[in-house]
Amino acid sequence: MSVSRIEPAPLEREGFSESKTPQLPPSGAPWTRLDLWLQRPRSAAMVVLWLSLYLVLTTNWPLWNELARIGGAPSSYMSSVLSMSLLTLCGSAAMLSFTAWSRWMKPLWFLVVVVAASVQHYMLEYRVVMDPTMIANVLQTDPNEARDLMSWRMAFNIAVVVLPAALLLWRVRVMPMRFLPKLLRNVGLLLLALVVAVGTIVSMNRELAPLMRNNVHLRYMMNPIAALYSTGAVFIRPLFKHSGKLISITAGTTLGASYASQAKPPLFVVVVGETARADHFALNGYARDTTPELARRGVLSYREVRSCGTNTLASVPCMFSPLGKEGYESRKDDYETLVDVLQAAGLAVFWLDNQAGCKGVCERIPNASAFDGLDAATKKALCDGDECLDDVMLKGLDERIAALPAERRAKGVVLVMHQMGSHGPAYYKRSAPDVKRFLPECKTNALADCAHAELMNVYDNSIAQTDRFLGQTIDWLKTQSKQYDPALLYVSDHGESLGEYGLFLHGVPYSFAPDAQKHVPMVTWFSEGMSERRKLSRSCMEAGLDAPLTHDNLYHTVLGVMDVSTPTYKPALDALASCRAKG
């Protein structure tokens, strides 16, 4: 007689039995009932779906606020809120469906919640959007910059979202399943999300199409989809866009005729500013006297200059590139830069950084951090931790230049100084106590908490600090006149939003960024020796101060000033070409 083997039920095979499955009591405390409900085994796909809904409801307030601002009356925007929320839910569920495998995915799900909560905080606090450029900028943030962005409000805002999710994820039981049923559930969730999303787009097309076309930034406010997509784009796009090959542009580079008979070599300081707005320079007509030091030194201020990008990561490599904004953004390979060309010509080139690095521009030339090698007294006077006022770049500068190869110094020196400038949101750290003449200041990095007048004061004090630093740099250059023909060019990398249109800081995608983030100051100063050397007409330069210029002009203008001949030089983009050899 054969005995048939009784197969255990699916739950019993995986370590569960019907008797072990928690049963909800008919009555009891709400928390007890919730806890017992969570203890029921759930499929990973179901957990992901509920997590997506939680994220939509708790981390998309910036999106809803922006839709309300665009739509006006509630009757006008509520349908947009519902449709965009449904699209965000579908997108989140579709993305997370690829993680719906087992309880070991809980740490990853928790990380997604932390990211979404953090993104919401910064979107609410500074009105930024999480496009790929912003994510790349975040990944480039150094510890000092990150510390300035931290606050108790940030901790609270993140905790409000993260703690409930953490508790729920910890308590929920994820049902073990065999691979094939699990795969089918995940595919089903993905297809369901896509079908609902497509249905929403088709049914609401009349409303959604113009809304998204006229407000492109909305797609980067769908949380956490935008952050996850943009992060993926930052890491994946370079694999397809760039070959990793460095294209040389230095062939045929030579020094011009002015070097053959020079009595003294040129010394050209290029100051890369940080987060300075042209409309907050008194030299450009600003009502407050933010630039008295520059005014006393007879500089020339170009009033209509636009940046290459709205953040340092985009602007600094672009402004030193021979390609211009359009060519730089569409390039498939990496190219050598302005400093490579100057070095190839035989000049002594040095990059001094008081920022979070040169973004790859200075990798092939001598460079240093301004913080390196400082004595204790200087650190105490000018630094807070390892973050210093820009005045620190003038300390030991003679020794830094003397350390460059003598044969190169004999031909000429180009010094690039990369400022801390007006880097936010901790503007109050960007000026010394004796420079703070606009009071009271905003003393927090939660800029929306400050009165508008306080925010203007603290930002203008940072501009005043830049003014003093540039004035001191010009004074230092004057002391070098016995052995060099000195000159200076200052231009900021990008501007800054100070609450206009509800925006703070910078980094809004260029195509719809406000002019405050793109309109930058540019200042030049030429010694008598350099003016005579390059036959520069001051009256001609003064007549061109309102000419429209961009970062595209920097590469060619510096080559023109230094009289460096190279195939990539374009006279039409040299802002001073028409003012040479004129009386």
C-alpha positions as CSV (number, residue, x, y, z in Angstrom):
1,M,0.0,0.0,0.0
2,S,1.5,3.3,-1.1
3,V,1.3,6.4,1.1
4,S,0.8,9.7,-0.8
5,R,3.0,12.6,0.3
6,I,1.2,15.6,1.4
7,E,2.7,18.8,0.0
8,P,2.8,21.8,2.4
9,A,0.9,24.9,1.4
10,P,3.0,27.7,-0.2
11,L,3.3,29.7,3.0
12,E,4.3,26.6,5.0
13,R,7.1,25.9,2.5
14,E,8.5,29.4,3.2
15,G,8.4,29.1,6.9
16,F,4.9,30.4,7.5
17,S,1.8,28.5,8.5
18,E,-1.8,29.5,8.6
19,S,-1.7,29.3,12.4
20,K,1.2,31.7,12.5
21,T,-0.4,34.4,10.4
22,P,-1.4,37.2,12.7
23,Q,-5.2,37.7,13.0
24,L,-6.7,41.2,13.7
25,P,-8.6,41.2,16.9
26,P,-12.1,42.6,16.8
27,S,-11.1,45.4,19.1
28,G,-8.0,47.0,20.5
29,A,-5.8,50.1,20.4
30,P,-5.4,51.6,16.9
31,W,-1.6,51.2,17.1
32,T,-1.9,47.5,18.0
33,R,-4.3,46.9,15.2
34,L,-1.9,48.7,12.8
35,D,1.0,46.7,14.0
36,L,-0.9,43.4,13.6
37,W,-2.0,44.5,10.1
38,L,1.7,45.2,9.2
39,Q,2.7,41.8,10.4
40,R,0.6,40.1,7.8
41,P,3.0,38.9,5.0
42,R,3.0,41.2,2.0
43,S,4.5,40.7,-1.4
44,A,7.5,43.0,-2.2
45,A,5.5,44.5,-5.1
46,M,2.7,45.5,-2.7
47,V,5.2,47.1,-0.3
48,V,6.7,49.1,-3.2
49,L,3.3,50.3,-4.3
50,W,2.4,51.5,-0.8
51,L,5.8,53.1,-0.5
52,S,5.3,54.9,-3.7
53,L,1.9,56.3,-2.5
54,Y,3.6,57.4,0.8
55,L,6.3,59.3,-1.1
56,V,3.8,61.0,-3.3
57,L,1.7,62.2,-0.4
58,T,4.6,63.3,1.8
59,T,7.4,64.5,-0.5
60,N,5.7,66.4,-3.2
61,W,4.7,69.6,-1.5
62,P,7.0,71.8,-3.7
63,L,5.3,70.4,-6.8
64,W,1.9,71.2,-5.5
65,N,2.9,74.6,-4.3
66,E,4.3,75.4,-7.8
67,L,1.2,74.1,-9.5
68,A,-0.9,76.3,-7.2
69,R,1.3,79.3,-8.0
70,I,0.9,78.7,-11.8
71,G,-2.8,77.8,-11.6
72,G,-4.1,80.6,-9.4
73,A,-7.5,79.7,-8.1
74,P,-8.0,76.1,-6.6
75,S,-10.6,75.3,-9.3
76,S,-7.8,76.0,-11.9
77,Y,-5.0,73.9,-10.5
78,M,-6.6,71.0,-8.5
79,S,-7.0,68.9,-11.6
80,S,-3.3,69.5,-12.4
81,V,-2.4,68.5,-8.9
82,L,-4.3,65.2,-9.2
83,S,-3.0,64.3,-12.6
84,M,0.6,65.2,-11.7
85,S,0.4,63.3,-8.5
86,L,-1.0,60.3,-10.3
87,L,1.9,60.5,-12.8
88,T,4.4,60.8,-10.0
89,L,2.8,57.7,-8.3
90,C,3.0,55.7,-11.5
91,G,6.6,56.8,-12.2
92,S,7.7,56.0,-8.6
93,A,6.0,52.6,-8.7
94,A,7.5,51.8,-12.1
95,M,11.0,52.6,-10.9
96,L,10.7,50.8,-7.6
97,S,9.2,47.7,-9.3
98,F,12.8,46.8,-10.2
99,T,13.7,46.6,-6.5
100,A,10.6,44.5,-5.4
101,W,12.4,41.2,-4.7
102,S,12.7,40.5,-1.0
103,R,13.0,41.9,2.5
104,W,16.7,42.6,1.9
105,M,15.6,45.5,-0.3
106,K,14.4,47.4,2.9
107,P,17.7,49.3,3.2
108,L,17.4,50.5,-0.4
109,W,13.8,51.5,0.1
110,F,14.8,53.4,3.2
111,L,17.5,55.2,1.3
112,V,15.0,56.3,-1.4
113,V,12.8,57.8,1.4
114,V,15.8,59.7,2.8
115,V,16.7,61.0,-0.7
116,A,13.2,62.1,-1.4
117,A,12.9,63.8,2.0
118,S,16.2,65.6,1.5
119,V,15.2,66.7,-2.0
120,Q,11.9,68.1,-0.8
121,H,13.7,70.1,1.9
122,Y,16.0,71.8,-0.6
123,M,13.2,72.4,-3.1
124,L,11.1,74.0,-0.4
125,E,14.0,75.9,1.2
126,Y,15.8,77.2,-1.9
127,R,13.3,76.7,-4.7
128,V,15.7,74.6,-6.7
129,V,14.8,71.7,-9.1
130,M,16.5,68.4,-9.4
131,D,17.7,68.3,-13.0
132,P,20.9,66.5,-14.0
133,T,22.9,69.7,-13.7
134,M,21.8,70.3,-10.1
135,I,22.6,66.6,-9.2
136,A,26.0,66.9,-10.7
137,N,26.5,70.1,-8.7
138,V,25.4,68.3,-5.5
139,L,27.9,65.5,-6.1
140,Q,30.7,68.1,-6.5
141,T,29.9,69.7,-3.2
142,D,32.8,69.6,-0.8
143,P,32.4,69.1,3.0
144,N,32.5,72.9,3.8
145,E,29.7,73.7,1.3
146,A,27.7,70.8,2.6
147,R,28.1,72.0,6.2
148,D,26.7,75.4,5.2
149,L,23.6,73.7,3.9
150,M,22.9,71.9,7.2
151,S,20.4,73.2,9.7
152,W,18.1,72.0,12.5
153,R,15.2,72.8,10.1
154,M,16.7,70.4,7.6
155,A,16.9,67.7,10.2
156,F,13.3,68.2,11.3
157,N,12.0,68.3,7.7
158,I,13.7,65.1,6.9
159,A,12.8,63.3,10.1
160,V,9.1,64.1,9.7
161,V,9.1,62.1,6.5
162,V,11.7,59.5,7.2
163,L,10.8,58.3,10.7
164,P,7.3,57.0,10.0
165,A,8.5,55.3,6.9
166,A,11.5,53.8,8.7
167,L,9.1,52.4,11.4
168,L,6.7,51.0,8.9
169,L,9.5,49.4,6.8
170,W,11.0,47.8,9.9
171,R,7.7,46.3,11.0
172,V,6.2,45.2,7.7
173,R,6.8,41.5,6.8
174,V,7.8,40.8,3.2
175,M,6.4,37.5,1.9
176,P,9.1,35.1,0.5
177,M,8.2,33.9,-3.0
178,R,9.7,31.8,-5.7
179,F,11.5,33.7,-8.4
180,L,8.9,33.2,-11.2
181,P,5.8,34.4,-9.2
182,K,7.9,37.3,-7.9
183,L,9.0,38.2,-11.4
184,L,5.4,38.1,-12.7
185,R,4.2,40.4,-9.9
186,N,7.0,42.9,-10.6
187,V,6.3,42.9,-14.3
188,G,2.6,43.3,-13.6
189,L,3.2,46.3,-11.3
190,L,5.4,47.8,-14.0
191,L,2.9,47.3,-16.7
192,L,0.0,48.6,-14.5
193,A,2.0,51.8,-13.7
194,L,2.8,52.4,-17.3
195,V,-0.8,51.8,-18.5
196,V,-2.2,54.2,-15.8
197,A,0.4,56.8,-16.7
198,V,-0.4,56.6,-20.4
199,G,-4.1,56.7,-19.7
200,T,-3.6,59.8,-17.5
201,I,-1.5,61.6,-20.2
202,V,-4.0,60.8,-22.9
203,S,-7.1,61.8,-20.9
204,M,-5.5,65.0,-19.5
205,N,-3.5,65.9,-22.6
206,R,-5.3,69.1,-23.3
207,E,-4.3,70.4,-19.9
208,L,-1.0,68.7,-19.3
209,A,0.6,69.4,-22.7
210,P,0.6,73.2,-22.4
211,L,1.4,73.0,-18.7
212,M,4.5,71.0,-19.2
213,R,5.6,72.8,-22.4
214,N,5.4,76.2,-20.7
215,N,6.8,75.1,-17.4
216,V,9.6,72.6,-18.2
217,H,10.9,72.8,-14.6
218,L,7.8,70.9,-13.3
219,R,9.1,67.6,-14.6
220,Y,12.1,68.0,-12.3
221,M,9.9,68.6,-9.3
222,M,8.2,65.1,-9.4
223,N,9.7,63.5,-6.3
224,P,11.5,61.1,-6.1
225,I,11.4,60.4,-9.8
226,A,13.3,63.6,-10.8
227,A,16.2,63.0,-8.3
228,L,16.5,59.3,-9.3
229,Y,16.3,60.0,-13.0
230,S,18.8,62.9,-12.8
231,T,21.2,60.9,-10.7
232,G,21.1,58.1,-13.2
233,A,21.6,60.6,-16.1
234,V,24.7,62.1,-14.4
235,F,26.4,58.7,-14.3
236,I,25.0,57.1,-17.5
237,R,25.2,60.0,-20.0
238,P,29.0,60.4,-20.0
239,L,29.3,56.7,-21.0
240,F,27.5,57.6,-24.3
241,K,28.5,61.2,-24.7
242,H,32.3,61.3,-24.1
243,S,34.9,58.9,-25.4
244,G,37.2,59.8,-22.5
245,K,39.8,61.0,-25.1
246,L,41.4,64.3,-24.5
247,I,41.6,66.4,-27.6
248,S,44.8,68.5,-27.8
249,I,44.4,72.1,-29.1
250,T,47.9,73.4,-28.4
251,A,49.5,72.5,-31.7
252,G,50.8,75.6,-33.4
253,T,50.8,77.7,-30.3
254,T,53.4,80.5,-30.2
255,L,54.2,83.7,-28.4
256,G,53.5,86.9,-30.4
257,A,55.8,89.7,-31.5
258,S,55.5,91.6,-28.3
259,Y,57.8,89.1,-26.5
260,A,60.7,89.6,-28.9
261,S,61.6,93.0,-27.6
262,Q,60.0,93.0,-24.1
263,A,61.7,94.9,-21.4
264,K,59.5,93.2,-18.7
265,P,57.4,90.0,-19.0
266,P,53.6,90.3,-18.5
267,L,51.8,89.3,-15.3
268,F,48.1,88.7,-15.9
269,V,45.8,87.7,-13.0
270,V,42.5,86.2,-14.0
271,V,40.1,86.1,-11.0
272,V,37.2,83.7,-11.4
273,G,34.5,85.1,-9.1
274,E,31.8,83.1,-7.4
275,T,28.0,83.8,-7.3
276,A,28.4,87.5,-8.0
277,R,25.5,89.4,-9.6
278,A,26.3,92.3,-12.0
279,D,23.3,94.3,-10.7
280,H,24.8,94.4,-7.2
281,F,28.0,96.1,-8.3
282,A,27.9,99.9,-7.8
283,L,30.2,100.1,-10.8
284,N,27.2,99.0,-12.9
285,G,24.7,101.5,-11.4
286,Y,23.6,99.7,-8.2
287,A,22.3,102.2,-5.7
288,R,24.5,100.9,-2.8
289,D,28.2,101.6,-2.8
290,T,29.3,98.0,-2.8
291,T,32.5,98.6,-4.9
292,P,34.3,101.7,-3.6
293,E,37.8,100.1,-3.7
294,L,37.5,99.2,-7.4
295,A,36.1,102.6,-8.2
296,R,39.1,104.3,-6.6
297,R,41.5,102.2,-8.7
298,G,40.0,103.2,-12.0
299,V,38.9,99.8,-13.3
300,L,36.6,99.2,-16.3
301,S,33.4,97.4,-15.6
302,Y,31.5,95.6,-18.4
303,R,27.8,95.8,-17.7
304,E,26.2,93.3,-20.1
305,V,28.0,90.0,-19.5
306,R,26.2,86.6,-19.4
307,S,27.5,83.4,-18.0
308,C,27.9,80.0,-19.6
309,G,25.9,78.2,-16.9
310,T,24.1,78.7,-13.7
311,N,26.4,76.7,-11.5
312,T,30.2,76.4,-11.0
313,L,30.4,72.8,-12.4
314,A,28.9,74.0,-15.7
315,S,30.4,77.5,-16.0
316,V,34.1,77.1,-15.0
317,P,35.0,74.4,-17.5
318,C,32.9,76.1,-20.2
319,M,34.4,79.6,-19.7
320,F,38.0,78.2,-20.2
321,S,37.0,76.1,-23.2
322,P,37.7,77.1,-26.8
323,L,34.3,75.7,-27.9
324,G,31.9,78.3,-26.5
325,K,28.7,77.5,-24.7
326,E,27.0,75.6,-27.6
327,G,30.1,73.7,-28.6
328,Y,31.0,72.8,-25.0
329,E,27.5,71.5,-24.2
330,S,27.3,69.4,-27.4
331,R,30.9,68.1,-27.3
332,K,31.6,64.3,-27.5
333,D,35.1,64.5,-26.3
334,D,37.1,66.5,-23.7
335,Y,39.3,69.3,-24.9
336,E,42.3,71.0,-23.5
337,T,41.6,74.5,-22.1
338,L,42.9,78.0,-22.0
339,V,45.4,77.3,-19.3
340,D,46.8,74.4,-21.4
341,V,47.3,76.7,-24.3
342,L,49.0,79.4,-22.2
343,Q,51.3,76.7,-20.7
344,A,52.1,75.3,-24.2
345,A,53.1,78.8,-25.3
346,G,55.9,78.7,-22.7
347,L,54.3,80.9,-20.0
348,A,54.3,80.2,-16.3
349,V,50.7,79.3,-15.4
350,F,49.4,78.7,-11.9
351,W,45.9,78.0,-10.5
352,L,45.2,79.1,-6.9
353,D,41.9,77.8,-5.5
354,N,39.9,79.0,-2.6
355,Q,36.9,77.0,-3.7
356,A,35.9,73.4,-4.1
357,G,38.3,72.7,-6.9
358,C,38.8,73.8,-10.5
359,K,36.4,71.3,-12.0
360,G,39.1,69.6,-14.0
361,V,40.4,72.8,-15.7
362,C,43.7,72.9,-13.8
363,E,44.6,69.2,-13.8
364,R,47.6,69.6,-16.2
365,I,49.1,72.8,-14.8
366,P,50.7,73.7,-11.4
367,N,47.9,74.4,-8.9
368,A,47.3,74.6,-5.2
369,S,44.6,75.2,-2.6
370,A,44.9,78.6,-0.9
371,F,44.5,76.8,2.5
372,D,47.6,74.8,2.0
373,G,50.7,75.9,3.9
374,L,49.1,78.7,5.9
375,D,50.6,79.6,9.2
376,A,48.5,79.5,12.4
377,A,48.1,83.3,12.7
378,T,46.8,83.6,9.2
379,K,44.3,80.7,9.7
380,K,43.1,82.3,12.9
381,A,42.6,85.7,11.2
382,L,41.1,84.7,7.9
383,C,39.7,81.1,8.2
384,D,36.9,79.3,9.9
385,G,38.0,75.7,10.1
386,D,39.4,75.0,6.6
387,E,37.2,77.6,4.9
388,C,38.8,81.0,4.4
389,L,38.1,84.5,3.2
390,D,39.5,85.3,-0.3
391,D,42.1,87.6,1.2
392,V,44.0,84.4,2.1
393,M,45.0,84.0,-1.6
394,L,47.3,87.0,-1.3
395,K,49.3,85.4,1.5
396,G,52.6,84.0,0.3
397,L,51.8,84.8,-3.3
398,D,55.3,86.1,-4.1
399,E,56.7,82.8,-2.9
400,R,54.2,80.8,-5.0
401,I,55.2,82.7,-8.2
402,A,58.9,82.5,-7.4
403,A,58.6,78.7,-7.2
404,L,57.4,78.5,-10.9
405,P,60.1,77.6,-13.4
406,A,62.4,80.6,-14.0
407,E,62.6,80.2,-17.8
408,R,58.8,80.4,-18.0
409,R,58.6,83.4,-15.6
410,A,61.0,85.2,-17.8
411,K,58.5,85.0,-20.6
412,G,55.4,85.8,-18.6
413,V,53.0,84.7,-15.8
414,V,49.3,84.0,-15.8
415,L,47.8,83.5,-12.4
416,V,44.2,82.2,-12.0
417,M,42.6,82.8,-8.6
418,H,39.3,81.0,-8.0
419,Q,37.3,82.8,-5.3
420,M,35.0,81.7,-2.5
421,G,33.2,85.0,-3.3
422,S,29.5,85.2,-2.4
423,H,28.9,81.5,-2.2
424,G,25.6,80.8,-0.4
425,P,23.6,80.1,1.5
426,A,25.9,81.1,4.4
427,Y,26.6,84.6,3.0
428,Y,27.3,85.9,6.5
429,K,30.6,83.9,6.4
430,R,31.8,85.6,3.2
431,S,32.8,88.9,4.7
432,A,35.1,90.1,7.4
433,P,33.6,92.0,10.4
434,D,35.2,95.3,9.3
435,V,33.6,95.0,5.8
436,K,30.0,94.5,7.2
437,R,28.6,98.0,6.6
438,F,25.1,96.9,5.5
439,L,23.3,95.8,8.7
440,P,21.4,94.0,10.1
441,E,22.5,90.8,8.3
442,C,20.8,87.5,7.7
443,K,22.6,85.2,10.1
444,T,21.2,81.8,9.0
445,N,21.3,79.6,5.9
446,A,17.5,79.3,6.0
447,L,17.2,82.2,3.6
448,A,13.4,82.2,3.5
449,D,13.3,82.9,7.2
450,C,15.2,86.2,6.7
451,A,13.6,89.6,6.0
452,H,14.3,90.7,2.4
453,A,16.3,93.7,3.7
454,E,18.6,91.4,5.8
455,L,19.2,89.1,2.9
456,M,20.2,92.1,0.7
457,N,22.5,93.3,3.4
458,V,24.4,90.1,3.9
459,Y,24.7,89.5,0.2
460,D,25.9,93.0,-0.5
461,N,28.5,92.6,2.3
462,S,29.9,89.6,0.4
463,I,30.2,91.8,-2.7
464,A,32.0,94.4,-0.6
465,Q,34.4,91.7,0.5
466,T,35.1,90.8,-3.2
467,D,35.6,94.5,-3.9
468,R,38.2,94.8,-1.1
469,F,39.9,91.6,-2.3
470,L,40.1,92.8,-5.9
471,G,41.4,96.2,-4.7
472,Q,44.1,94.5,-2.6
473,T,45.0,92.3,-5.6
474,I,45.4,95.3,-7.8
475,D,47.6,96.9,-5.1
476,W,49.7,93.8,-5.0
477,L,50.0,93.9,-8.8
478,K,51.3,97.5,-8.6
479,T,54.1,96.3,-6.4
480,Q,55.1,93.9,-9.2
481,S,55.5,96.7,-11.8
482,K,59.3,96.9,-11.4
483,Q,59.7,93.4,-12.8
484,Y,56.4,92.8,-14.7
485,D,53.8,94.5,-16.8
486,P,50.7,93.6,-14.7
487,A,47.0,93.4,-15.5
488,L,43.8,91.9,-14.0
489,L,40.5,90.5,-15.4
490,Y,37.7,89.5,-13.0
491,V,34.5,87.7,-14.1
492,S,32.1,85.7,-12.0
493,D,31.1,82.1,-12.9
494,H,27.4,82.7,-12.4
495,G,24.9,84.9,-10.6
496,E,22.4,84.2,-7.7
497,S,18.7,84.4,-6.9
498,L,17.9,86.3,-3.8
499,G,14.2,85.6,-3.4
500,E,13.0,86.9,-6.8
501,Y,10.1,84.7,-8.1
502,G,10.5,82.7,-4.9
503,L,14.0,81.4,-6.0
504,F,17.1,81.3,-3.9
505,L,20.7,80.4,-4.7
506,H,21.4,79.2,-8.3
507,G,21.5,76.2,-10.5
508,V,18.1,76.5,-12.2
509,P,18.4,75.0,-15.7
510,Y,19.8,77.7,-18.0
511,S,16.9,77.8,-20.5
512,F,14.5,79.1,-18.0
513,A,16.8,80.5,-15.3
514,P,16.2,84.1,-14.3
515,D,18.6,86.7,-15.5
516,A,19.9,87.2,-11.9
517,Q,21.6,83.8,-12.2
518,K,23.2,84.5,-15.6
519,H,24.0,88.3,-15.5
520,V,27.6,88.5,-14.1
521,P,30.1,91.2,-13.5
522,M,33.3,91.5,-15.4
523,V,36.1,94.0,-14.5
524,T,39.5,94.8,-16.0
525,W,42.5,96.8,-14.8
526,F,45.6,97.4,-16.9
527,S,48.8,98.9,-15.7
528,E,50.5,101.6,-17.7
529,G,53.1,99.1,-18.8
530,M,50.6,96.5,-20.0
531,S,48.5,99.2,-21.8
532,E,51.6,100.4,-23.7
533,R,52.7,96.8,-24.3
534,R,49.4,95.8,-25.9
535,K,48.7,99.3,-27.3
536,L,45.3,99.4,-25.6
537,S,43.1,102.5,-25.9
538,R,41.2,103.3,-22.7
539,S,38.8,105.6,-24.5
540,C,38.0,102.7,-26.9
541,M,37.5,100.3,-24.0
542,E,35.3,102.7,-22.2
543,A,33.1,103.1,-25.3
544,G,32.5,99.3,-25.3
545,L,31.4,98.8,-21.7
546,D,27.8,98.2,-22.6
547,A,28.6,95.7,-25.4
548,P,26.9,92.3,-25.0
549,L,29.5,89.8,-23.9
550,T,29.5,86.2,-22.6
551,H,31.8,83.7,-21.1
552,D,32.6,82.7,-24.7
553,N,34.7,85.8,-24.9
554,L,37.1,85.0,-22.0
555,Y,39.2,82.4,-23.9
556,H,40.0,84.7,-26.8
557,T,40.3,87.9,-24.7
558,V,43.0,86.4,-22.4
559,L,44.9,85.1,-25.4
560,G,44.7,88.5,-27.0
561,V,45.9,90.3,-23.9
562,M,48.8,87.8,-23.5
563,D,49.6,88.0,-27.3
564,V,49.5,84.2,-27.7
565,S,49.0,83.0,-31.3
566,T,47.1,79.7,-31.7
567,P,44.7,78.2,-34.3
568,T,41.8,78.3,-31.9
569,Y,42.0,82.1,-31.3
570,K,39.1,84.0,-32.8
571,P,39.6,87.8,-33.0
572,A,35.9,88.4,-33.3
573,L,35.4,87.0,-29.8
574,D,38.3,88.9,-28.3
575,A,36.5,91.7,-26.4
576,L,39.6,94.0,-26.6
577,A,40.8,93.2,-30.1
578,S,39.2,96.4,-31.6
579,C,40.9,98.6,-28.9
580,R,44.5,97.6,-29.6
581,A,46.7,99.9,-31.6
582,K,44.2,102.8,-31.4
583,G,44.7,106.2,-30.0
